Amino acid sequence: MLWIFKNGKLFEDKNLFINNLDIAVLLLYMHLFV
């Protein structure tokens, strides 16, 4: 969530938060299981 805090959009843009969260989960999944 650090990139969100840096951009100051933690609560300002929930859609951005959801998109970044999905990407983070996907990258984590790929890193662990691929």
C-alpha positions as CSV (number, residue, x, y, z in Angstrom):
1,M,0.0,0.0,0.0
2,L,3.1,2.3,0.1
3,W,2.6,3.5,-3.5
4,I,-1.0,4.5,-2.6
5,F,0.2,6.5,0.4
6,K,2.9,8.2,-1.7
7,N,0.2,9.2,-4.2
8,G,-2.1,10.3,-1.4
9,K,-4.9,8.3,-2.9
10,L,-5.6,5.7,-0.2
11,F,-9.2,7.0,0.3
12,E,-9.3,9.5,-2.5
13,D,-9.6,6.9,-5.2
14,K,-10.9,3.5,-4.1
15,N,-11.0,2.2,-7.7
16,L,-7.2,2.8,-8.0
17,F,-6.8,1.0,-4.6
18,I,-8.7,-2.0,-5.9
19,N,-6.8,-2.1,-9.1
20,N,-3.5,-1.9,-7.4
21,L,-4.5,-4.5,-4.9
22,D,-5.5,-6.9,-7.7
23,I,-2.2,-6.4,-9.4
24,A,-0.3,-6.9,-6.2
25,V,-2.1,-10.1,-5.5
26,L,-1.5,-11.4,-9.0
27,L,2.2,-10.6,-8.9
28,L,2.5,-12.2,-5.5
29,Y,0.6,-15.3,-6.7
30,M,2.9,-15.5,-9.8
31,H,6.0,-15.1,-7.7
32,L,5.0,-17.8,-5.3
33,F,3.5,-20.4,-7.6
34,V,5.2,-20.0,-11.0
